[in-house]
Amino acid sequence: MPPKIAKLAGLGALAACGGIAAIYALFLYITRPVPTSGLDPTLRFLSWFTVAGVVLALIGVHVVFGRQLLLLSKGEARPI
């Protein structure tokens, strides 16, 4: 992969972490308790907790691949 494309892909993978976090924040906003509707406390905790696990896994993978791509763009790539 050419270094310029590897750098752009690495920065894109790291920027995707912000988008994933924003989607999770939107999920929290939608499921928050309000007087007229919302989830009960047990379901809210379970949904926030399980979705947080998936979000953290996605962010972790994006960080690892982003760092590897940035190292590849500098010519210092190491195996994962």
Jmol script that loads the backbone (N, CA, C; Angstrom):
load data "model"
ATOM      1  N   MET A   1       0.851  -1.166   0.000  1.00  0.00           N
ATOM      2  CA  MET A   1       0.000   0.000   0.000  1.00  0.00           C
ATOM      3  C   MET A   1       0.902   1.236   0.000  1.00  0.00           C
ATOM      4  N   PRO A   2       0.601   2.196  -0.854  1.00  0.00           N
ATOM      5  CA  PRO A   2       1.404   3.427  -0.869  1.00  0.00           C
ATOM      6  C   PRO A   2       1.298   4.170   0.471  1.00  0.00           C
ATOM      7  N   PRO A   3       2.386   4.800   0.898  1.00  0.00           N
ATOM      8  CA  PRO A   3       2.381   5.476   2.202  1.00  0.00           C
ATOM      9  C   PRO A   3       1.301   6.548   2.333  1.00  0.00           C
ATOM     10  N   LYS A   4       1.021   7.270   1.266  1.00  0.00           N
ATOM     11  CA  LYS A   4       0.027   8.336   1.350  1.00  0.00           C
ATOM     12  C   LYS A   4      -1.374   7.764   1.623  1.00  0.00           C
ATOM     13  N   ILE A   5      -1.699   6.670   0.950  1.00  0.00           N
ATOM     14  CA  ILE A   5      -3.007   6.039   1.154  1.00  0.00           C
ATOM     15  C   ILE A   5      -3.070   5.399   2.536  1.00  0.00           C
ATOM     16  N   ALA A   6      -1.969   4.811   2.990  1.00  0.00           N
ATOM     17  CA  ALA A   6      -1.939   4.206   4.321  1.00  0.00           C
ATOM     18  C   ALA A   6      -2.152   5.265   5.396  1.00  0.00           C
ATOM     19  N   LYS A   7      -1.568   6.440   5.198  1.00  0.00           N
ATOM     20  CA  LYS A   7      -1.746   7.511   6.182  1.00  0.00           C
ATOM     21  C   LYS A   7      -3.195   7.982   6.211  1.00  0.00           C
ATOM     22  N   LEU A   8      -3.797   8.166   5.039  1.00  0.00           N
ATOM     23  CA  LEU A   8      -5.198   8.586   4.994  1.00  0.00           C
ATOM     24  C   LEU A   8      -6.121   7.533   5.592  1.00  0.00           C
ATOM     25  N   ALA A   9      -5.847   6.263   5.301  1.00  0.00           N
ATOM     26  CA  ALA A   9      -6.673   5.193   5.861  1.00  0.00           C
ATOM     27  C   ALA A   9      -6.509   5.116   7.374  1.00  0.00           C
ATOM     28  N   GLY A  10      -5.292   5.309   7.863  1.00  0.00           N
ATOM     29  CA  GLY A  10      -5.056   5.298   9.303  1.00  0.00           C
ATOM     30  C   GLY A  10      -5.754   6.440  10.009  1.00  0.00           C
ATOM     31  N   LEU A  11      -5.674   7.619   9.427  1.00  0.00           N
ATOM     32  CA  LEU A  11      -6.380   8.763  10.023  1.00  0.00           C
ATOM     33  C   LEU A  11      -7.885   8.577   9.953  1.00  0.00           C
ATOM     34  N   GLY A  12      -8.363   7.968   8.882  1.00  0.00           N
ATOM     35  CA  GLY A  12      -9.794   7.695   8.764  1.00  0.00           C
ATOM     36  C   GLY A  12     -10.261   6.695   9.800  1.00  0.00           C
ATOM     37  N   ALA A  13      -9.444   5.677  10.064  1.00  0.00           N
ATOM     38  CA  ALA A  13      -9.810   4.694  11.088  1.00  0.00           C
ATOM     39  C   ALA A  13      -9.856   5.342  12.467  1.00  0.00           C
ATOM     40  N   LEU A  14      -8.912   6.239  12.736  1.00  0.00           N
ATOM     41  CA  LEU A  14      -8.936   6.925  14.034  1.00  0.00           C
ATOM     42  C   LEU A  14     -10.094   7.913  14.125  1.00  0.00           C
ATOM     43  N   ALA A  15     -10.434   8.555  13.021  1.00  0.00           N
ATOM     44  CA  ALA A  15     -11.564   9.483  13.028  1.00  0.00           C
ATOM     45  C   ALA A  15     -12.890   8.747  13.186  1.00  0.00           C
ATOM     46  N   ALA A  16     -12.936   7.511  12.714  1.00  0.00           N
ATOM     47  CA  ALA A  16     -14.156   6.729  12.857  1.00  0.00           C
ATOM     48  C   ALA A  16     -14.483   6.472  14.326  1.00  0.00           C
ATOM     49  N   CYS A  17     -13.475   6.481  15.185  1.00  0.00           N
ATOM     50  CA  CYS A  17     -13.707   6.309  16.623  1.00  0.00           C
ATOM     51  C   CYS A  17     -14.612   7.416  17.162  1.00  0.00           C
ATOM     52  N   GLY A  18     -14.399   8.630  16.692  1.00  0.00           N
ATOM     53  CA  GLY A  18     -15.256   9.752  17.111  1.00  0.00           C
ATOM     54  C   GLY A  18     -16.687   9.571  16.639  1.00  0.00           C
ATOM     55  N   GLY A  19     -16.854   9.071  15.419  1.00  0.00           N
ATOM     56  CA  GLY A  19     -18.198   8.824  14.907  1.00  0.00           C
ATOM     57  C   GLY A  19     -18.910   7.734  15.679  1.00  0.00           C
ATOM     58  N   ILE A  20     -18.183   6.688  16.031  1.00  0.00           N
ATOM     59  CA  ILE A  20     -18.779   5.606  16.818  1.00  0.00           C
ATOM     60  C   ILE A  20     -19.181   6.120  18.195  1.00  0.00           C
ATOM     61  N   ALA A  21     -18.338   6.936  18.801  1.00  0.00           N
ATOM     62  CA  ALA A  21     -18.668   7.507  20.111  1.00  0.00           C
ATOM     63  C   ALA A  21     -19.874   8.439  20.015  1.00  0.00           C
ATOM     64  N   ALA A  22     -19.984   9.179  18.922  1.00  0.00           N
ATOM     65  CA  ALA A  22     -21.141  10.069  18.741  1.00  0.00           C
ATOM     66  C   ALA A  22     -22.427   9.269  18.580  1.00  0.00           C
ATOM     67  N   ILE A  23     -22.359   8.155  17.868  1.00  0.00           N
ATOM     68  CA  ILE A  23     -23.547   7.312  17.721  1.00  0.00           C
ATOM     69  C   ILE A  23     -23.955   6.734  19.070  1.00  0.00           C
ATOM     70  N   TYR A  24     -22.986   6.348  19.902  1.00  0.00           N
ATOM     71  CA  TYR A  24     -23.301   5.849  21.231  1.00  0.00           C
ATOM     72  C   TYR A  24     -23.922   6.956  22.090  1.00  0.00           C
ATOM     73  N   ALA A  25     -23.413   8.176  21.971  1.00  0.00           N
ATOM     74  CA  ALA A  25     -24.003   9.290  22.720  1.00  0.00           C
ATOM     75  C   ALA A  25     -25.446   9.539  22.275  1.00  0.00           C
ATOM     76  N   LEU A  26     -25.715   9.412  20.996  1.00  0.00           N
ATOM     77  CA  LEU A  26     -27.086   9.536  20.502  1.00  0.00           C
ATOM     78  C   LEU A  26     -27.965   8.431  21.065  1.00  0.00           C
ATOM     79  N   PHE A  27     -27.440   7.221  21.145  1.00  0.00           N
ATOM     80  CA  PHE A  27     -28.180   6.101  21.735  1.00  0.00           C
ATOM     81  C   PHE A  27     -28.516   6.386  23.200  1.00  0.00           C
ATOM     82  N   LEU A  28     -27.550   6.924  23.936  1.00  0.00           N
ATOM     83  CA  LEU A  28     -27.802   7.276  25.337  1.00  0.00           C
ATOM     84  C   LEU A  28     -28.875   8.357  25.450  1.00  0.00           C
ATOM     85  N   TYR A  29     -28.830   9.319  24.555  1.00  0.00           N
ATOM     86  CA  TYR A  29     -29.812  10.406  24.574  1.00  0.00           C
ATOM     87  C   TYR A  29     -31.220   9.879  24.279  1.00  0.00           C
ATOM     88  N   ILE A  30     -31.321   8.958  23.331  1.00  0.00           N
ATOM     89  CA  ILE A  30     -32.643   8.437  22.965  1.00  0.00           C
ATOM     90  C   ILE A  30     -33.238   7.576  24.077  1.00  0.00           C
ATOM     91  N   THR A  31     -32.417   6.819  24.780  1.00  0.00           N
ATOM     92  CA  THR A  31     -32.932   5.899  25.794  1.00  0.00           C
ATOM     93  C   THR A  31     -32.930   6.484  27.203  1.00  0.00           C
ATOM     94  N   ARG A  32     -32.674   7.760  27.336  1.00  0.00           N
ATOM     95  CA  ARG A  32     -32.656   8.364  28.670  1.00  0.00           C
ATOM     96  C   ARG A  32     -34.073   8.402  29.252  1.00  0.00           C
ATOM     97  N   PRO A  33     -34.168   8.478  30.566  1.00  0.00           N
ATOM     98  CA  PRO A  33     -35.507   8.541  31.167  1.00  0.00           C
ATOM     99  C   PRO A  33     -36.126   9.924  30.989  1.00  0.00           C
ATOM    100  N   VAL A  34     -37.370   9.943  30.543  1.00  0.00           N
ATOM    101  CA  VAL A  34     -38.144  11.174  30.411  1.00  0.00           C
ATOM    102  C   VAL A  34     -39.499  10.932  31.052  1.00  0.00           C
ATOM    103  N   PRO A  35     -40.225  11.982  31.414  1.00  0.00           N
ATOM    104  CA  PRO A  35     -41.497  11.794  32.115  1.00  0.00           C
ATOM    105  C   PRO A  35     -42.553  11.024  31.309  1.00  0.00           C
ATOM    106  N   THR A  36     -42.539  11.152  30.002  1.00  0.00           N
ATOM    107  CA  THR A  36     -43.607  10.528  29.217  1.00  0.00           C
ATOM    108  C   THR A  36     -43.262   9.145  28.685  1.00  0.00           C
ATOM    109  N   SER A  37     -41.985   8.819  28.593  1.00  0.00           N
ATOM    110  CA  SER A  37     -41.613   7.503  28.059  1.00  0.00           C
ATOM    111  C   SER A  37     -40.181   7.178  28.439  1.00  0.00           C
ATOM    112  N   GLY A  38     -39.610   6.187  27.795  1.00  0.00           N
ATOM    113  CA  GLY A  38     -38.241   5.771  28.070  1.00  0.00           C
ATOM    114  C   GLY A  38     -38.224   4.355  28.605  1.00  0.00           C
ATOM    115  N   LEU A  39     -37.030   3.850  28.816  1.00  0.00           N
ATOM    116  CA  LEU A  39     -36.876   2.495  29.321  1.00  0.00           C
ATOM    117  C   LEU A  39     -36.916   2.500  30.844  1.00  0.00           C
ATOM    118  N   ASP A  40     -37.350   1.378  31.424  1.00  0.00           N
ATOM    119  CA  ASP A  40     -37.286   1.267  32.874  1.00  0.00           C
ATOM    120  C   ASP A  40     -35.815   1.108  33.281  1.00  0.00           C
ATOM    121  N   PRO A  41     -35.497   1.313  34.559  1.00  0.00           N
ATOM    122  CA  PRO A  41     -34.078   1.333  34.965  1.00  0.00           C
ATOM    123  C   PRO A  41     -33.314   0.046  34.645  1.00  0.00           C
ATOM    124  N   THR A  42     -33.946  -1.105  34.784  1.00  0.00           N
ATOM    125  CA  THR A  42     -33.239  -2.360  34.521  1.00  0.00           C
ATOM    126  C   THR A  42     -32.903  -2.508  33.044  1.00  0.00           C
ATOM    127  N   LEU A  43     -33.870  -2.289  32.182  1.00  0.00           N
ATOM    128  CA  LEU A  43     -33.619  -2.406  30.754  1.00  0.00           C
ATOM    129  C   LEU A  43     -32.636  -1.336  30.272  1.00  0.00           C
ATOM    130  N   ARG A  44     -32.723  -0.151  30.848  1.00  0.00           N
ATOM    131  CA  ARG A  44     -31.811   0.921  30.467  1.00  0.00           C
ATOM    132  C   ARG A  44     -30.372   0.541  30.818  1.00  0.00           C
ATOM    133  N   PHE A  45     -30.154   0.016  32.022  1.00  0.00           N
ATOM    134  CA  PHE A  45     -28.814  -0.401  32.421  1.00  0.00           C
ATOM    135  C   PHE A  45     -28.291  -1.508  31.516  1.00  0.00           C
ATOM    136  N   LEU A  46     -29.115  -2.518  31.254  1.00  0.00           N
ATOM    137  CA  LEU A  46     -28.675  -3.626  30.410  1.00  0.00           C
ATOM    138  C   LEU A  46     -28.358  -3.166  28.990  1.00  0.00           C
ATOM    139  N   SER A  47     -29.192  -2.316  28.440  1.00  0.00           N
ATOM    140  CA  SER A  47     -28.943  -1.868  27.066  1.00  0.00           C
ATOM    141  C   SER A  47     -27.712  -0.973  27.000  1.00  0.00           C
ATOM    142  N   TRP A  48     -27.544  -0.060  27.943  1.00  0.00           N
ATOM    143  CA  TRP A  48     -26.366   0.805  27.949  1.00  0.00           C
ATOM    144  C   TRP A  48     -25.092  -0.025  28.126  1.00  0.00           C
ATOM    145  N   PHE A  49     -25.132  -1.014  29.013  1.00  0.00           N
ATOM    146  CA  PHE A  49     -23.961  -1.822  29.313  1.00  0.00           C
ATOM    147  C   PHE A  49     -23.566  -2.693  28.127  1.00  0.00           C
ATOM    148  N   THR A  50     -24.540  -3.362  27.507  1.00  0.00           N
ATOM    149  CA  THR A  50     -24.212  -4.260  26.399  1.00  0.00           C
ATOM    150  C   THR A  50     -23.774  -3.489  25.157  1.00  0.00           C
ATOM    151  N   VAL A  51     -24.437  -2.383  24.862  1.00  0.00           N
ATOM    152  CA  VAL A  51     -24.039  -1.589  23.703  1.00  0.00           C
ATOM    153  C   VAL A  51     -22.666  -0.958  23.945  1.00  0.00           C
ATOM    154  N   ALA A  52     -22.371  -0.593  25.184  1.00  0.00           N
ATOM    155  CA  ALA A  52     -21.049  -0.040  25.500  1.00  0.00           C
ATOM    156  C   ALA A  52     -19.949  -1.061  25.231  1.00  0.00           C
ATOM    157  N   GLY A  53     -20.205  -2.325  25.507  1.00  0.00           N
ATOM    158  CA  GLY A  53     -19.214  -3.358  25.214  1.00  0.00           C
ATOM    159  C   GLY A  53     -18.912  -3.465  23.733  1.00  0.00           C
ATOM    160  N   VAL A  54     -19.954  -3.426  22.916  1.00  0.00           N
ATOM    161  CA  VAL A  54     -19.766  -3.488  21.465  1.00  0.00           C
ATOM    162  C   VAL A  54     -19.034  -2.241  20.972  1.00  0.00           C
ATOM    163  N   VAL A  55     -19.418  -1.089  21.487  1.00  0.00           N
ATOM    164  CA  VAL A  55     -18.795   0.171  21.071  1.00  0.00           C
ATOM    165  C   VAL A  55     -17.313   0.185  21.453  1.00  0.00           C
ATOM    166  N   LEU A  56     -16.989  -0.264  22.650  1.00  0.00           N
ATOM    167  CA  LEU A  56     -15.582  -0.293  23.066  1.00  0.00           C
ATOM    168  C   LEU A  56     -14.768  -1.260  22.210  1.00  0.00           C
ATOM    169  N   ALA A  57     -15.363  -2.389  21.832  1.00  0.00           N
ATOM    170  CA  ALA A  57     -14.661  -3.329  20.966  1.00  0.00           C
ATOM    171  C   ALA A  57     -14.405  -2.711  19.591  1.00  0.00           C
ATOM    172  N   LEU A  58     -15.405  -2.043  19.034  1.00  0.00           N
ATOM    173  CA  LEU A  58     -15.233  -1.397  17.734  1.00  0.00           C
ATOM    174  C   LEU A  58     -14.175  -0.299  17.786  1.00  0.00           C
ATOM    175  N   ILE A  59     -14.207   0.506  18.826  1.00  0.00           N
ATOM    176  CA  ILE A  59     -13.217   1.572  18.963  1.00  0.00           C
ATOM    177  C   ILE A  59     -11.820   0.974  19.125  1.00  0.00           C
ATOM    178  N   GLY A  60     -11.699  -0.091  19.909  1.00  0.00           N
ATOM    179  CA  GLY A  60     -10.401  -0.726  20.092  1.00  0.00           C
ATOM    180  C   GLY A  60      -9.821  -1.254  18.791  1.00  0.00           C
ATOM    181  N   VAL A  61     -10.651  -1.885  17.983  1.00  0.00           N
ATOM    182  CA  VAL A  61     -10.186  -2.409  16.695  1.00  0.00           C
ATOM    183  C   VAL A  61      -9.775  -1.266  15.769  1.00  0.00           C
ATOM    184  N   HIS A  62     -10.548  -0.187  15.759  1.00  0.00           N
ATOM    185  CA  HIS A  62     -10.208   0.947  14.896  1.00  0.00           C
ATOM    186  C   HIS A  62      -8.896   1.601  15.330  1.00  0.00           C
ATOM    187  N   VAL A  63      -8.659   1.677  16.624  1.00  0.00           N
ATOM    188  CA  VAL A  63      -7.403   2.265  17.106  1.00  0.00           C
ATOM    189  C   VAL A  63      -6.214   1.392  16.705  1.00  0.00           C
ATOM    190  N   VAL A  64      -6.349   0.082  16.862  1.00  0.00           N
ATOM    191  CA  VAL A  64      -5.245  -0.817  16.505  1.00  0.00           C
ATOM    192  C   VAL A  64      -4.943  -0.736  15.016  1.00  0.00           C
ATOM    193  N   PHE A  65      -5.980  -0.828  14.182  1.00  0.00           N
ATOM    194  CA  PHE A  65      -5.743  -0.763  12.740  1.00  0.00           C
ATOM    195  C   PHE A  65      -5.248   0.620  12.317  1.00  0.00           C
ATOM    196  N   GLY A  66      -5.762   1.673  12.920  1.00  0.00           N
ATOM    197  CA  GLY A  66      -5.300   3.021  12.588  1.00  0.00           C
ATOM    198  C   GLY A  66      -3.830   3.210  12.913  1.00  0.00           C
ATOM    199  N   ARG A  67      -3.414   2.731  14.077  1.00  0.00           N
ATOM    200  CA  ARG A  67      -2.000   2.856  14.445  1.00  0.00           C
ATOM    201  C   ARG A  67      -1.110   2.030  13.531  1.00  0.00           C
ATOM    202  N   GLN A  68      -1.560   0.832  13.169  1.00  0.00           N
ATOM    203  CA  GLN A  68      -0.772  -0.001  12.257  1.00  0.00           C
ATOM    204  C   GLN A  68      -0.635   0.663  10.891  1.00  0.00           C
ATOM    205  N   LEU A  69      -1.714   1.262  10.407  1.00  0.00           N
ATOM    206  CA  LEU A  69      -1.651   1.935   9.110  1.00  0.00           C
ATOM    207  C   LEU A  69      -0.751   3.163   9.160  1.00  0.00           C
ATOM    208  N   LEU A  70      -0.784   3.890  10.260  1.00  0.00           N
ATOM    209  CA  LEU A  70       0.108   5.050  10.381  1.00  0.00           C
ATOM    210  C   LEU A  70       1.566   4.614  10.452  1.00  0.00           C
ATOM    211  N   LEU A  71       1.840   3.509  11.143  1.00  0.00           N
ATOM    212  CA  LEU A  71       3.213   2.988  11.157  1.00  0.00           C
ATOM    213  C   LEU A  71       3.625   2.505   9.770  1.00  0.00           C
ATOM    214  N   LEU A  72       2.698   1.901   9.044  1.00  0.00           N
ATOM    215  CA  LEU A  72       2.997   1.444   7.692  1.00  0.00           C
ATOM    216  C   LEU A  72       3.323   2.630   6.790  1.00  0.00           C
ATOM    217  N   SER A  73       2.636   3.751   6.994  1.00  0.00           N
ATOM    218  CA  SER A  73       2.906   4.922   6.163  1.00  0.00           C
ATOM    219  C   SER A  73       4.292   5.509   6.438  1.00  0.00           C
ATOM    220  N   LYS A  74       4.817   5.273   7.634  1.00  0.00           N
ATOM    221  CA  LYS A  74       6.168   5.748   7.970  1.00  0.00           C
ATOM    222  C   LYS A  74       7.235   4.715   7.647  1.00  0.00           C
ATOM    223  N   GLY A  75       6.816   3.528   7.232  1.00  0.00           N
ATOM    224  CA  GLY A  75       7.767   2.480   6.910  1.00  0.00           C
ATOM    225  C   GLY A  75       8.233   1.690   8.117  1.00  0.00           C
ATOM    226  N   GLU A  76       7.510   1.767   9.229  1.00  0.00           N
ATOM    227  CA  GLU A  76       7.892   1.079  10.466  1.00  0.00           C
ATOM    228  C   GLU A  76       6.890   0.002  10.831  1.00  0.00           C
ATOM    229  N   ALA A  77       6.260  -0.618   9.883  1.00  0.00           N
ATOM    230  CA  ALA A  77       5.190  -1.578  10.183  1.00  0.00           C
ATOM    231  C   ALA A  77       5.740  -2.784  10.936  1.00  0.00           C
ATOM    232  N   ARG A  78       5.012  -3.169  11.976  1.00  0.00           N
ATOM    233  CA  ARG A  78       5.321  -4.375  12.748  1.00  0.00           C
ATOM    234  C   ARG A  78       4.123  -5.297  12.669  1.00  0.00           C
ATOM    235  N   PRO A  79       4.327  -6.594  12.749  1.00  0.00           N
ATOM    236  CA  PRO A  79       3.172  -7.502  12.718  1.00  0.00           C
ATOM    237  C   PRO A  79       2.324  -7.334  13.985  1.00  0.00           C
ATOM    238  N   ILE A  80       1.050  -7.570  13.839  1.00  0.00           N
ATOM    239  CA  ILE A  80       0.117  -7.428  14.992  1.00  0.00           C
ATOM    240  C   ILE A  80       0.313  -8.555  15.958  1.00  0.00           C
TER     241      ILE A  80
END
end "model"
wireframe off; spacefill off
backbone 0.3
color backbone group
